[in-house]
Amino acid sequence: MSEASDSIAQQLRKLEEDLLQPSMRRSLDTVASLLTDDFCEFGSSGRIFRKEEIIAALRTEPPR
């Protein structure tokens, strides 16, 4: 990979790791700004989660 590709990959990894932090997960506006409107995640069960579902689930997620 090129230096630019490495930098982009590092930035994307940091943003992904940030989404695991409780303070970030409580900020629904921040989460919404990081996920594209057509975002989807494939769970290990094969279930597909869309942006709206992720944000709705975070609203009810208990504090850790």
Secondary structure as GFF3:
##gff-version 3
##sequence-region A 1 64
A	DSSP	alpha_helix	3	18	.	.	.	ID=ss1
A	DSSP	alpha_helix	22	26	.	.	.	ID=ss2
A	DSSP	alpha_helix	28	34	.	.	.	ID=ss3
A	DSSP	beta_strand	40	42	.	.	.	ID=ss4
A	DSSP	beta_strand	48	50	.	.	.	ID=ss5
A	DSSP	alpha_helix	51	59	.	.	.	ID=ss6
###
